[in-house]
Every structure is written in C-alpha cells, then in structure tokens.
C-alpha cells in the first residue's frame, strides 16, 4: 500500500523531511518543551516511575504494532503506550487492559480528542 509523501519539518528553517509534524531531531526538543511547561507535576512523577517504564516496555513487547493502524490493515511500529481511559477520568493506571500500543500519529490524534480539540 502506498504511503503518504514526507513533508518538511515544522521547525522553521529545518530542511529535513518527516512523516510526522517534526523531524526526529526537533521532536525531541518539542517533547522536552512539553514536559517542562505543559505537563502537570503529578503526571511527570507518574511517567518517571520505574514501574511505569517496566509496564510500558512489557506492553510494547506484547503488542509492538500500533493497534489503530492494525485495524486499518497497516503495519506500523508502536512507539507510545497510551491509557485507553485516561487516569484523570478514572482509568486504571496500572492495568494492562487499560493500555494500548500506538504510533505517534494515533497518540497525537487521541490526545486531541481527549482534550476535545477535534
């Protein structure tokens, strides 16, 4: 199946082509910025726990492909582990059944939907 053509990185002046919004180099900077200023202290602590990192790795080992892409018959590696029901809405934080493996694109889309931006 054909893929979308790559597009320029959204960082002004960056000539790199990417599948997402930012190239790999600038995506790291964007995450650092997000974590520093936009994520609240409780979630910073939670996602820094050793137990979370271990559970995340177990989920990615069990389901290495994006679950949303798989429904569309696409094979895309998962890079993110997401809570299906957000913790803030009463979702189980440590339950493997409340986790899904996603690619960066589907995690971004889900995040926007959760924040009611789309």
PDB file as gemmi writes it, atoms N, CA and C in Angstrom:
CRYST1    1.000    1.000    1.000  90.00  90.00  90.00 P 1                      
ATOM      1  N   UNK A   1       0.844  -1.173   0.000  1.00  0.00           N  
ATOM      2  CA  UNK A   1       0.000   0.000   0.000  1.00  0.00           C  
ATOM      3  C   UNK A   1       0.892   1.240   0.000  1.00  0.00           C  
ATOM      4  N   UNK A   2       0.612   2.233  -0.836  1.00  0.00           N  
ATOM      5  CA  UNK A   2       1.450   3.428  -0.889  1.00  0.00           C  
ATOM      6  C   UNK A   2       1.354   4.243   0.393  1.00  0.00           C  
ATOM      7  N   UNK A   3       2.447   4.915   0.688  1.00  0.00           N  
ATOM      8  CA  UNK A   3       2.496   5.760   1.874  1.00  0.00           C  
ATOM      9  C   UNK A   3       2.376   7.221   1.469  1.00  0.00           C  
ATOM     10  N   UNK A   4       2.000   8.053   2.431  1.00  0.00           N  
ATOM     11  CA  UNK A   4       1.952   9.487   2.188  1.00  0.00           C  
ATOM     12  C   UNK A   4       3.363   9.992   1.937  1.00  0.00           C  
ATOM     13  N   UNK A   5       3.520  10.990   1.093  1.00  0.00           N  
ATOM     14  CA  UNK A   5       4.854  11.561   0.905  1.00  0.00           C  
ATOM     15  C   UNK A   5       5.288  12.298   2.166  1.00  0.00           C  
ATOM     16  N   UNK A   6       6.586  12.304   2.382  1.00  0.00           N  
ATOM     17  CA  UNK A   6       7.114  13.021   3.544  1.00  0.00           C  
ATOM     18  C   UNK A   6       6.962  14.522   3.318  1.00  0.00           C  
ATOM     19  N   UNK A   7       6.882  15.259   4.434  1.00  0.00           N  
ATOM     20  CA  UNK A   7       6.722  16.702   4.361  1.00  0.00           C  
ATOM     21  C   UNK A   7       7.832  17.362   5.163  1.00  0.00           C  
ATOM     22  N   UNK A   8       8.076  18.635   4.944  1.00  0.00           N  
ATOM     23  CA  UNK A   8       9.143  19.321   5.687  1.00  0.00           C  
ATOM     24  C   UNK A   8       8.811  19.406   7.182  1.00  0.00           C  
ATOM     25  N   UNK A   9       9.845  19.372   7.980  1.00  0.00           N  
ATOM     26  CA  UNK A   9       9.718  19.536   9.426  1.00  0.00           C  
ATOM     27  C   UNK A   9       9.077  20.893   9.718  1.00  0.00           C  
ATOM     28  N   UNK A  10       8.247  20.959  10.770  1.00  0.00           N  
ATOM     29  CA  UNK A  10       7.553  22.197  11.122  1.00  0.00           C  
ATOM     30  C   UNK A  10       8.443  23.222  11.819  1.00  0.00           C  
ATOM     31  N   UNK A  11       9.652  22.809  12.204  1.00  0.00           N  
ATOM     32  CA  UNK A  11      10.583  23.752  12.823  1.00  0.00           C  
ATOM     33  C   UNK A  11      11.069  24.730  11.751  1.00  0.00           C  
ATOM     34  N   UNK A  12      10.887  26.025  11.944  1.00  0.00           N  
ATOM     35  CA  UNK A  12      11.308  26.995  10.922  1.00  0.00           C  
ATOM     36  C   UNK A  12      12.786  26.822  10.546  1.00  0.00           C  
ATOM     37  N   UNK A  13      13.023  26.749   9.249  1.00  0.00           N  
ATOM     38  CA  UNK A  13      14.383  26.650   8.742  1.00  0.00           C  
ATOM     39  C   UNK A  13      14.944  25.244   8.656  1.00  0.00           C  
ATOM     40  N   UNK A  14      14.223  24.240   9.140  1.00  0.00           N  
ATOM     41  CA  UNK A  14      14.729  22.864   9.105  1.00  0.00           C  
ATOM     42  C   UNK A  14      14.403  22.239   7.745  1.00  0.00           C  
ATOM     43  N   UNK A  15      15.417  21.727   7.031  1.00  0.00           N  
ATOM     44  CA  UNK A  15      15.182  21.159   5.704  1.00  0.00           C  
ATOM     45  C   UNK A  15      14.802  19.676   5.714  1.00  0.00           C  
ATOM     46  N   UNK A  16      14.790  19.032   6.889  1.00  0.00           N  
ATOM     47  CA  UNK A  16      14.525  17.596   6.961  1.00  0.00           C  
ATOM     48  C   UNK A  16      13.088  17.266   6.560  1.00  0.00           C  
ATOM     49  N   UNK A  17      12.922  16.107   5.936  1.00  0.00           N  
ATOM     50  CA  UNK A  17      11.588  15.604   5.606  1.00  0.00           C  
ATOM     51  C   UNK A  17      11.176  14.597   6.663  1.00  0.00           C  
ATOM     52  N   UNK A  18       9.874  14.554   6.969  1.00  0.00           N  
ATOM     53  CA  UNK A  18       9.395  13.689   8.041  1.00  0.00           C  
ATOM     54  C   UNK A  18       8.003  13.163   7.738  1.00  0.00           C  
ATOM     55  N   UNK A  19       7.632  12.073   8.418  1.00  0.00           N  
ATOM     56  CA  UNK A  19       6.279  11.523   8.305  1.00  0.00           C  
ATOM     57  C   UNK A  19       5.321  12.241   9.236  1.00  0.00           C  
ATOM     58  N   UNK A  20       5.847  12.830  10.306  1.00  0.00           N  
ATOM     59  CA  UNK A  20       5.008  13.496  11.297  1.00  0.00           C  
ATOM     60  C   UNK A  20       5.102  14.999  11.202  1.00  0.00           C  
ATOM     61  N   UNK A  21       4.949  15.639  12.357  1.00  0.00           N  
ATOM     62  CA  UNK A  21       4.982  17.094  12.415  1.00  0.00           C  
ATOM     63  C   UNK A  21       6.416  17.620  12.434  1.00  0.00           C  
ATOM     64  N   UNK A  22       7.276  16.941  13.208  1.00  0.00           N  
ATOM     65  CA  UNK A  22       8.665  17.351  13.346  1.00  0.00           C  
ATOM     66  C   UNK A  22       9.596  16.207  12.964  1.00  0.00           C  
ATOM     67  N   UNK A  23      10.821  16.551  12.553  1.00  0.00           N  
ATOM     68  CA  UNK A  23      11.840  15.537  12.291  1.00  0.00           C  
ATOM     69  C   UNK A  23      12.265  14.940  13.638  1.00  0.00           C  
ATOM     70  N   UNK A  24      13.014  13.849  13.605  1.00  0.00           N  
ATOM     71  CA  UNK A  24      13.432  13.191  14.849  1.00  0.00           C  
ATOM     72  C   UNK A  24      14.192  14.146  15.766  1.00  0.00           C  
ATOM     73  N   UNK A  25      15.038  14.975  15.195  1.00  0.00           N  
ATOM     74  CA  UNK A  25      15.841  15.899  15.991  1.00  0.00           C  
ATOM     75  C   UNK A  25      14.963  16.915  16.724  1.00  0.00           C  
ATOM     76  N   UNK A  26      14.023  17.529  16.034  1.00  0.00           N  
ATOM     77  CA  UNK A  26      13.199  18.569  16.650  1.00  0.00           C  
ATOM     78  C   UNK A  26      12.057  17.991  17.480  1.00  0.00           C  
ATOM     79  N   UNK A  27      11.655  16.757  17.211  1.00  0.00           N  
ATOM     80  CA  UNK A  27      10.616  16.122  18.013  1.00  0.00           C  
ATOM     81  C   UNK A  27      11.087  15.992  19.457  1.00  0.00           C  
ATOM     82  N   UNK A  28      12.365  15.645  19.638  1.00  0.00           N  
ATOM     83  CA  UNK A  28      12.907  15.531  20.994  1.00  0.00           C  
ATOM     84  C   UNK A  28      12.837  16.870  21.716  1.00  0.00           C  
ATOM     85  N   UNK A  29      13.190  17.939  21.017  1.00  0.00           N  
ATOM     86  CA  UNK A  29      13.113  19.276  21.617  1.00  0.00           C  
ATOM     87  C   UNK A  29      11.675  19.631  21.980  1.00  0.00           C  
ATOM     88  N   UNK A  30      10.745  19.273  21.114  1.00  0.00           N  
ATOM     89  CA  UNK A  30       9.333  19.581  21.340  1.00  0.00           C  
ATOM     90  C   UNK A  30       8.816  18.828  22.572  1.00  0.00           C  
ATOM     91  N   UNK A  31       9.221  17.548  22.741  1.00  0.00           N  
ATOM     92  CA  UNK A  31       8.805  16.777  23.913  1.00  0.00           C  
ATOM     93  C   UNK A  31       9.381  17.366  25.192  1.00  0.00           C  
ATOM     94  N   UNK A  32      10.651  17.792  25.130  1.00  0.00           N  
ATOM     95  CA  UNK A  32      11.260  18.409  26.313  1.00  0.00           C  
ATOM     96  C   UNK A  32      10.489  19.664  26.703  1.00  0.00           C  
ATOM     97  N   UNK A  33      10.151  20.463  25.719  1.00  0.00           N  
ATOM     98  CA  UNK A  33       9.394  21.692  25.951  1.00  0.00           C  
ATOM     99  C   UNK A  33       8.030  21.371  26.568  1.00  0.00           C  
ATOM    100  N   UNK A  34       7.347  20.371  25.998  1.00  0.00           N  
ATOM    101  CA  UNK A  34       6.038  19.971  26.506  1.00  0.00           C  
ATOM    102  C   UNK A  34       6.147  19.488  27.950  1.00  0.00           C  
ATOM    103  N   UNK A  35       7.109  18.619  28.200  1.00  0.00           N  
ATOM    104  CA  UNK A  35       7.250  18.070  29.544  1.00  0.00           C  
ATOM    105  C   UNK A  35       7.616  19.146  30.567  1.00  0.00           C  
ATOM    106  N   UNK A  36       8.376  20.132  30.141  1.00  0.00           N  
ATOM    107  CA  UNK A  36       8.822  21.153  31.069  1.00  0.00           C  
ATOM    108  C   UNK A  36       7.712  22.127  31.434  1.00  0.00           C  
ATOM    109  N   UNK A  37       6.871  22.492  30.473  1.00  0.00           N  
ATOM    110  CA  UNK A  37       5.923  23.572  30.721  1.00  0.00           C  
ATOM    111  C   UNK A  37       4.451  23.169  30.696  1.00  0.00           C  
ATOM    112  N   UNK A  38       4.092  22.137  29.981  1.00  0.00           N  
ATOM    113  CA  UNK A  38       2.671  21.850  29.784  1.00  0.00           C  
ATOM    114  C   UNK A  38       2.142  20.660  30.576  1.00  0.00           C  
ATOM    115  N   UNK A  39       2.998  19.745  30.971  1.00  0.00           N  
ATOM    116  CA  UNK A  39       2.549  18.567  31.709  1.00  0.00           C  
ATOM    117  C   UNK A  39       2.525  18.906  33.197  1.00  0.00           C  
ATOM    118  N   UNK A  40       1.484  18.474  33.898  1.00  0.00           N  
ATOM    119  CA  UNK A  40       1.405  18.792  35.320  1.00  0.00           C  
ATOM    120  C   UNK A  40       2.365  17.919  36.135  1.00  0.00           C  
ATOM    121  N   UNK A  41       2.621  18.321  37.373  1.00  0.00           N  
ATOM    122  CA  UNK A  41       3.627  17.664  38.213  1.00  0.00           C  
ATOM    123  C   UNK A  41       3.275  16.210  38.508  1.00  0.00           C  
ATOM    124  N   UNK A  42       1.996  15.906  38.705  1.00  0.00           N  
ATOM    125  CA  UNK A  42       1.597  14.536  39.031  1.00  0.00           C  
ATOM    126  C   UNK A  42       1.907  13.588  37.875  1.00  0.00           C  
ATOM    127  N   UNK A  43       1.609  14.007  36.659  1.00  0.00           N  
ATOM    128  CA  UNK A  43       1.877  13.111  35.541  1.00  0.00           C  
ATOM    129  C   UNK A  43       3.375  13.016  35.265  1.00  0.00           C  
ATOM    130  N   UNK A  44       4.129  14.076  35.539  1.00  0.00           N  
ATOM    131  CA  UNK A  44       5.590  13.995  35.400  1.00  0.00           C  
ATOM    132  C   UNK A  44       6.132  12.916  36.330  1.00  0.00           C  
ATOM    133  N   UNK A  45       5.630  12.895  37.563  1.00  0.00           N  
ATOM    134  CA  UNK A  45       6.074  11.879  38.530  1.00  0.00           C  
ATOM    135  C   UNK A  45       5.668  10.487  38.077  1.00  0.00           C  
ATOM    136  N   UNK A  46       4.406  10.337  37.667  1.00  0.00           N  
ATOM    137  CA  UNK A  46       3.895   9.018  37.296  1.00  0.00           C  
ATOM    138  C   UNK A  46       4.710   8.406  36.167  1.00  0.00           C  
ATOM    139  N   UNK A  47       4.937   9.167  35.095  1.00  0.00           N  
ATOM    140  CA  UNK A  47       5.627   8.625  33.931  1.00  0.00           C  
ATOM    141  C   UNK A  47       7.128   8.489  34.158  1.00  0.00           C  
ATOM    142  N   UNK A  48       7.614   8.950  35.301  1.00  0.00           N  
ATOM    143  CA  UNK A  48       9.012   8.747  35.659  1.00  0.00           C  
ATOM    144  C   UNK A  48       9.244   7.527  36.532  1.00  0.00           C  
ATOM    145  N   UNK A  49       8.158   6.936  37.057  1.00  0.00           N  
ATOM    146  CA  UNK A  49       8.285   5.759  37.918  1.00  0.00           C  
ATOM    147  C   UNK A  49       8.889   4.587  37.170  1.00  0.00           C  
ATOM    148  N   UNK A  50       9.744   3.844  37.867  1.00  0.00           N  
ATOM    149  CA  UNK A  50      10.340   2.642  37.291  1.00  0.00           C  
ATOM    150  C   UNK A  50       9.245   1.624  36.916  1.00  0.00           C  
ATOM    151  N   UNK A  51       8.208   1.505  37.761  1.00  0.00           N  
ATOM    152  CA  UNK A  51       7.131   0.547  37.496  1.00  0.00           C  
ATOM    153  C   UNK A  51       6.424   0.874  36.178  1.00  0.00           C  
ATOM    154  N   UNK A  52       6.207   2.188  35.914  1.00  0.00           N  
ATOM    155  CA  UNK A  52       5.558   2.573  34.668  1.00  0.00           C  
ATOM    156  C   UNK A  52       6.439   2.214  33.472  1.00  0.00           C  
ATOM    157  N   UNK A  53       7.718   2.518  33.570  1.00  0.00           N  
ATOM    158  CA  UNK A  53       8.629   2.224  32.468  1.00  0.00           C  
ATOM    159  C   UNK A  53       8.674   0.724  32.179  1.00  0.00           C  
ATOM    160  N   UNK A  54       8.629  -0.072  33.231  1.00  0.00           N  
ATOM    161  CA  UNK A  54       8.640  -1.532  33.068  1.00  0.00           C  
ATOM    162  C   UNK A  54       7.329  -2.011  32.428  1.00  0.00           C  
ATOM    163  N   UNK A  55       6.194  -1.497  32.901  1.00  0.00           N  
ATOM    164  CA  UNK A  55       4.890  -1.867  32.340  1.00  0.00           C  
ATOM    165  C   UNK A  55       4.786  -1.430  30.878  1.00  0.00           C  
ATOM    166  N   UNK A  56       5.272  -0.250  30.569  1.00  0.00           N  
ATOM    167  CA  UNK A  56       5.275   0.263  29.203  1.00  0.00           C  
ATOM    168  C   UNK A  56       6.076  -0.659  28.288  1.00  0.00           C  
ATOM    169  N   UNK A  57       7.248  -1.073  28.758  1.00  0.00           N  
ATOM    170  CA  UNK A  57       8.091  -1.966  27.950  1.00  0.00           C  
ATOM    171  C   UNK A  57       7.417  -3.320  27.751  1.00  0.00           C  
ATOM    172  N   UNK A  58       6.747  -3.818  28.780  1.00  0.00           N  
ATOM    173  CA  UNK A  58       6.017  -5.089  28.649  1.00  0.00           C  
ATOM    174  C   UNK A  58       4.917  -4.969  27.600  1.00  0.00           C  
ATOM    175  N   UNK A  59       4.195  -3.856  27.620  1.00  0.00           N  
ATOM    176  CA  UNK A  59       3.116  -3.653  26.653  1.00  0.00           C  
ATOM    177  C   UNK A  59       3.666  -3.571  25.231  1.00  0.00           C  
ATOM    178  N   UNK A  60       4.757  -2.828  25.044  1.00  0.00           N  
ATOM    179  CA  UNK A  60       5.346  -2.719  23.706  1.00  0.00           C  
ATOM    180  C   UNK A  60       5.921  -4.058  23.240  1.00  0.00           C  
ATOM    181  N   UNK A  61       6.414  -4.871  24.171  1.00  0.00           N  
ATOM    182  CA  UNK A  61       6.911  -6.201  23.801  1.00  0.00           C  
ATOM    183  C   UNK A  61       5.760  -7.109  23.393  1.00  0.00           C  
ATOM    184  N   UNK A  62       4.647  -7.006  24.110  1.00  0.00           N  
ATOM    185  CA  UNK A  62       3.478  -7.835  23.811  1.00  0.00           C  
ATOM    186  C   UNK A  62       2.782  -7.388  22.527  1.00  0.00           C  
ATOM    187  N   UNK A  63       2.641  -6.076  22.343  1.00  0.00           N  
ATOM    188  CA  UNK A  63       1.965  -5.512  21.171  1.00  0.00           C  
ATOM    189  C   UNK A  63       2.886  -4.488  20.509  1.00  0.00           C  
ATOM    190  N   UNK A  64       3.817  -4.920  19.669  1.00  0.00           N  
ATOM    191  CA  UNK A  64       4.801  -3.991  19.095  1.00  0.00           C  
ATOM    192  C   UNK A  64       4.271  -3.127  17.954  1.00  0.00           C  
ATOM    193  N   UNK A  65       3.065  -3.409  17.466  1.00  0.00           N  
ATOM    194  CA  UNK A  65       2.499  -2.641  16.359  1.00  0.00           C  
ATOM    195  C   UNK A  65       1.363  -1.752  16.850  1.00  0.00           C  
ATOM    196  N   UNK A  66       1.173  -0.632  16.165  1.00  0.00           N  
ATOM    197  CA  UNK A  66       0.098   0.297  16.510  1.00  0.00           C  
ATOM    198  C   UNK A  66      -1.254  -0.409  16.363  1.00  0.00           C  
ATOM    199  N   UNK A  67      -2.050  -0.378  17.408  1.00  0.00           N  
ATOM    200  CA  UNK A  67      -3.330  -1.086  17.394  1.00  0.00           C  
ATOM    201  C   UNK A  67      -4.350  -0.400  16.491  1.00  0.00           C  
ATOM    202  N   UNK A  68      -4.286   0.914  16.362  1.00  0.00           N  
ATOM    203  CA  UNK A  68      -5.210   1.618  15.466  1.00  0.00           C  
ATOM    204  C   UNK A  68      -4.848   1.370  14.014  1.00  0.00           C  
ATOM    205  N   UNK A  69      -3.552   1.377  13.705  1.00  0.00           N  
ATOM    206  CA  UNK A  69      -3.119   1.096  12.330  1.00  0.00           C  
ATOM    207  C   UNK A  69      -3.484  -0.334  11.940  1.00  0.00           C  
ATOM    208  N   UNK A  70      -3.380  -1.265  12.886  1.00  0.00           N  
ATOM    209  CA  UNK A  70      -3.715  -2.666  12.607  1.00  0.00           C  
ATOM    210  C   UNK A  70      -5.185  -2.804  12.201  1.00  0.00           C  
ATOM    211  N   UNK A  71      -6.056  -1.998  12.794  1.00  0.00           N  
ATOM    212  CA  UNK A  71      -7.475  -2.026  12.425  1.00  0.00           C  
ATOM    213  C   UNK A  71      -7.681  -1.559  10.990  1.00  0.00           C  
ATOM    214  N   UNK A  72      -6.745  -0.728  10.492  1.00  0.00           N  
ATOM    215  CA  UNK A  72      -6.805  -0.232   9.120  1.00  0.00           C  
ATOM    216  C   UNK A  72      -5.947  -1.085   8.185  1.00  0.00           C  
ATOM    217  N   UNK A  73      -5.520  -2.257   8.646  1.00  0.00           N  
ATOM    218  CA  UNK A  73      -4.674  -3.192   7.895  1.00  0.00           C  
ATOM    219  C   UNK A  73      -3.328  -2.589   7.516  1.00  0.00           C  
ATOM    220  N   UNK A  74      -2.782  -1.755   8.398  1.00  0.00           N  
ATOM    221  CA  UNK A  74      -1.457  -1.178   8.194  1.00  0.00           C  
ATOM    222  C   UNK A  74      -0.506  -1.777   9.221  1.00  0.00           C  
ATOM    223  N   UNK A  75       0.747  -1.892   8.866  1.00  0.00           N  
ATOM    224  CA  UNK A  75       1.769  -2.399   9.777  1.00  0.00           C  
ATOM    225  C   UNK A  75       2.700  -1.240  10.120  1.00  0.00           C  
ATOM    226  N   UNK A  76       2.496  -0.666  11.311  1.00  0.00           N  
ATOM    227  CA  UNK A  76       3.283   0.475  11.760  1.00  0.00           C  
ATOM    228  C   UNK A  76       3.767   0.173  13.181  1.00  0.00           C  
ATOM    229  N   UNK A  77       5.059   0.311  13.452  1.00  0.00           N  
ATOM    230  CA  UNK A  77       5.540   0.044  14.806  1.00  0.00           C  
ATOM    231  C   UNK A  77       4.977   1.041  15.823  1.00  0.00           C  
ATOM    232  N   UNK A  78       4.660   0.531  16.992  1.00  0.00           N  
ATOM    233  CA  UNK A  78       4.162   1.382  18.075  1.00  0.00           C  
ATOM    234  C   UNK A  78       5.347   2.005  18.799  1.00  0.00           C  
ATOM    235  N   UNK A  79       5.219   3.256  19.160  1.00  0.00           N  
ATOM    236  CA  UNK A  79       6.264   3.950  19.914  1.00  0.00           C  
ATOM    237  C   UNK A  79       5.737   4.496  21.235  1.00  0.00           C  
ATOM    238  N   UNK A  80       4.423   4.440  21.420  1.00  0.00           N  
ATOM    239  CA  UNK A  80       3.785   5.048  22.594  1.00  0.00           C  
ATOM    240  C   UNK A  80       2.851   4.032  23.230  1.00  0.00           C  
ATOM    241  N   UNK A  81       2.800   4.040  24.557  1.00  0.00           N  
ATOM    242  CA  UNK A  81       1.791   3.260  25.284  1.00  0.00           C  
ATOM    243  C   UNK A  81       0.847   4.268  25.912  1.00  0.00           C  
ATOM    244  N   UNK A  82      -0.436   4.121  25.607  1.00  0.00           N  
ATOM    245  CA  UNK A  82      -1.444   5.098  25.999  1.00  0.00           C  
ATOM    246  C   UNK A  82      -2.501   4.447  26.877  1.00  0.00           C  
ATOM    247  N   UNK A  83      -3.030   5.207  27.837  1.00  0.00           N  
ATOM    248  CA  UNK A  83      -4.162   4.732  28.639  1.00  0.00           C  
ATOM    249  C   UNK A  83      -5.436   4.918  27.817  1.00  0.00           C  
ATOM    250  N   UNK A  84      -6.197   3.867  27.623  1.00  0.00           N  
ATOM    251  CA  UNK A  84      -7.439   3.937  26.849  1.00  0.00           C  
ATOM    252  C   UNK A  84      -8.402   4.901  27.538  1.00  0.00           C  
ATOM    253  N   UNK A  85      -8.665   4.655  28.808  1.00  0.00           N  
ATOM    254  CA  UNK A  85      -9.437   5.595  29.622  1.00  0.00           C  
ATOM    255  C   UNK A  85      -8.407   6.386  30.419  1.00  0.00           C  
ATOM    256  N   UNK A  86      -8.295   7.695  30.184  1.00  0.00           N  
ATOM    257  CA  UNK A  86      -7.269   8.483  30.878  1.00  0.00           C  
ATOM    258  C   UNK A  86      -7.375   8.357  32.397  1.00  0.00           C  
ATOM    259  N   UNK A  87      -6.245   8.416  33.044  1.00  0.00           N  
ATOM    260  CA  UNK A  87      -6.190   8.293  34.500  1.00  0.00           C  
ATOM    261  C   UNK A  87      -7.027   9.381  35.154  1.00  0.00           C  
ATOM    262  N   UNK A  88      -6.986  10.586  34.581  1.00  0.00           N  
ATOM    263  CA  UNK A  88      -7.754  11.711  35.140  1.00  0.00           C  
ATOM    264  C   UNK A  88      -9.246  11.470  35.096  1.00  0.00           C  
ATOM    265  N   UNK A  89      -9.681  10.566  34.202  1.00  0.00           N  
ATOM    266  CA  UNK A  89     -11.108  10.250  34.091  1.00  0.00           C  
ATOM    267  C   UNK A  89     -11.452   8.945  34.792  1.00  0.00           C  
ATOM    268  N   UNK A  90     -10.561   8.453  35.641  1.00  0.00           N  
ATOM    269  CA  UNK A  90     -10.832   7.261  36.428  1.00  0.00           C  
ATOM    270  C   UNK A  90     -10.312   5.969  35.829  1.00  0.00           C  
ATOM    271  N   UNK A  91      -9.521   6.047  34.791  1.00  0.00           N  
ATOM    272  CA  UNK A  91      -8.941   4.848  34.186  1.00  0.00           C  
ATOM    273  C   UNK A  91      -7.902   4.226  35.097  1.00  0.00           C  
ATOM    274  N   UNK A  92      -7.773   2.915  35.021  1.00  0.00           N  
ATOM    275  CA  UNK A  92      -6.811   2.195  35.850  1.00  0.00           C  
ATOM    276  C   UNK A  92      -5.395   2.478  35.339  1.00  0.00           C  
ATOM    277  N   UNK A  93      -4.561   3.007  36.209  1.00  0.00           N  
ATOM    278  CA  UNK A  93      -3.215   3.415  35.807  1.00  0.00           C  
ATOM    279  C   UNK A  93      -2.303   2.227  35.540  1.00  0.00           C  
ATOM    280  N   UNK A  94      -2.445   1.156  36.318  1.00  0.00           N  
ATOM    281  CA  UNK A  94      -1.508   0.037  36.245  1.00  0.00           C  
ATOM    282  C   UNK A  94      -2.103  -1.201  35.588  1.00  0.00           C  
ATOM    283  N   UNK A  95      -3.303  -1.102  35.020  1.00  0.00           N  
ATOM    284  CA  UNK A  95      -3.967  -2.257  34.412  1.00  0.00           C  
ATOM    285  C   UNK A  95      -3.573  -2.398  32.947  1.00  0.00           C  
ATOM    286  N   UNK A  96      -3.009  -3.537  32.597  1.00  0.00           N  
ATOM    287  CA  UNK A  96      -2.578  -3.793  31.220  1.00  0.00           C  
ATOM    288  C   UNK A  96      -3.765  -3.718  30.256  1.00  0.00           C  
ATOM    289  N   UNK A  97      -4.974  -4.029  30.730  1.00  0.00           N  
ATOM    290  CA  UNK A  97      -6.165  -3.981  29.875  1.00  0.00           C  
ATOM    291  C   UNK A  97      -6.590  -2.551  29.541  1.00  0.00           C  
ATOM    292  N   UNK A  98      -6.057  -1.570  30.272  1.00  0.00           N  
ATOM    293  CA  UNK A  98      -6.376  -0.171  30.001  1.00  0.00           C  
ATOM    294  C   UNK A  98      -5.271   0.498  29.177  1.00  0.00           C  
ATOM    295  N   UNK A  99      -4.374  -0.296  28.620  1.00  0.00           N  
ATOM    296  CA  UNK A  99      -3.274   0.249  27.832  1.00  0.00           C  
ATOM    297  C   UNK A  99      -3.401  -0.158  26.377  1.00  0.00           C  
ATOM    298  N   UNK A 100      -2.926   0.707  25.495  1.00  0.00           N  
ATOM    299  CA  UNK A 100      -2.890   0.376  24.074  1.00  0.00           C  
ATOM    300  C   UNK A 100      -1.577   0.879  23.489  1.00  0.00           C  
ATOM    301  N   UNK A 101      -1.041   0.110  22.557  1.00  0.00           N  
ATOM    302  CA  UNK A 101       0.183   0.495  21.854  1.00  0.00           C  
ATOM    303  C   UNK A 101      -0.212   1.316  20.638  1.00  0.00           C  
ATOM    304  N   UNK A 102       0.402   2.489  20.496  1.00  0.00           N  
ATOM    305  CA  UNK A 102       0.053   3.383  19.400  1.00  0.00           C  
ATOM    306  C   UNK A 102       1.300   3.925  18.716  1.00  0.00           C  
ATOM    307  N   UNK A 103       1.136   4.312  17.459  1.00  0.00           N  
ATOM    308  CA  UNK A 103       2.176   5.072  16.773  1.00  0.00           C  
ATOM    309  C   UNK A 103       2.019   6.530  17.219  1.00  0.00           C  
ATOM    310  N   UNK A 104       2.999   7.347  16.912  1.00  0.00           N  
ATOM    311  CA  UNK A 104       2.958   8.745  17.335  1.00  0.00           C  
ATOM    312  C   UNK A 104       1.737   9.471  16.766  1.00  0.00           C  
ATOM    313  N   UNK A 105       1.401   9.199  15.506  1.00  0.00           N  
ATOM    314  CA  UNK A 105       0.265   9.866  14.865  1.00  0.00           C  
ATOM    315  C   UNK A 105      -1.029   9.591  15.627  1.00  0.00           C  
ATOM    316  N   UNK A 106      -1.325   8.314  15.891  1.00  0.00           N  
ATOM    317  CA  UNK A 106      -2.586   7.992  16.559  1.00  0.00           C  
ATOM    318  C   UNK A 106      -2.599   8.462  18.011  1.00  0.00           C  
ATOM    319  N   UNK A 107      -1.434   8.520  18.660  1.00  0.00           N  
ATOM    320  CA  UNK A 107      -1.388   9.067  20.011  1.00  0.00           C  
ATOM    321  C   UNK A 107      -1.714  10.563  19.986  1.00  0.00           C  
ATOM    322  N   UNK A 108      -1.185  11.277  19.008  1.00  0.00           N  
ATOM    323  CA  UNK A 108      -1.489  12.706  18.882  1.00  0.00           C  
ATOM    324  C   UNK A 108      -2.969  12.934  18.621  1.00  0.00           C  
ATOM    325  N   UNK A 109      -3.553  12.148  17.731  1.00  0.00           N  
ATOM    326  CA  UNK A 109      -4.986  12.287  17.411  1.00  0.00           C  
ATOM    327  C   UNK A 109      -5.828  11.994  18.646  1.00  0.00           C  
ATOM    328  N   UNK A 110      -5.490  10.923  19.370  1.00  0.00           N  
ATOM    329  CA  UNK A 110      -6.250  10.579  20.570  1.00  0.00           C  
ATOM    330  C   UNK A 110      -6.118  11.682  21.626  1.00  0.00           C  
ATOM    331  N   UNK A 111      -4.920  12.233  21.758  1.00  0.00           N  
ATOM    332  CA  UNK A 111      -4.712  13.316  22.720  1.00  0.00           C  
ATOM    333  C   UNK A 111      -5.572  14.530  22.405  1.00  0.00           C  
ATOM    334  N   UNK A 112      -5.668  14.869  21.121  1.00  0.00           N  
ATOM    335  CA  UNK A 112      -6.513  15.999  20.726  1.00  0.00           C  
ATOM    336  C   UNK A 112      -7.985  15.705  20.999  1.00  0.00           C  
ATOM    337  N   UNK A 113      -8.405  14.476  20.736  1.00  0.00           N  
ATOM    338  CA  UNK A 113      -9.803  14.106  21.014  1.00  0.00           C  
ATOM    339  C   UNK A 113     -10.079  14.140  22.510  1.00  0.00           C  
ATOM    340  N   UNK A 114      -9.128  13.640  23.322  1.00  0.00           N  
ATOM    341  CA  UNK A 114      -9.306  13.642  24.767  1.00  0.00           C  
ATOM    342  C   UNK A 114      -9.428  15.065  25.305  1.00  0.00           C  
ATOM    343  N   UNK A 115      -8.690  15.996  24.691  1.00  0.00           N  
ATOM    344  CA  UNK A 115      -8.746  17.395  25.113  1.00  0.00           C  
ATOM    345  C   UNK A 115      -9.860  18.153  24.404  1.00  0.00           C  
ATOM    346  N   UNK A 116     -10.649  17.428  23.620  1.00  0.00           N  
ATOM    347  CA  UNK A 116     -11.802  17.977  22.900  1.00  0.00           C  
ATOM    348  C   UNK A 116     -11.397  19.114  21.956  1.00  0.00           C  
ATOM    349  N   UNK A 117     -10.247  18.926  21.293  1.00  0.00           N  
ATOM    350  CA  UNK A 117      -9.774  19.922  20.330  1.00  0.00           C  
ATOM    351  C   UNK A 117     -10.174  19.553  18.916  1.00  0.00           C  
ATOM    352  N   UNK A 118     -10.589  18.289  18.708  1.00  0.00           N  
ATOM    353  CA  UNK A 118     -11.124  17.893  17.400  1.00  0.00           C  
ATOM    354  C   UNK A 118     -12.340  17.017  17.628  1.00  0.00           C  
TER     355      UNK A 118                                                      
END                                                                             
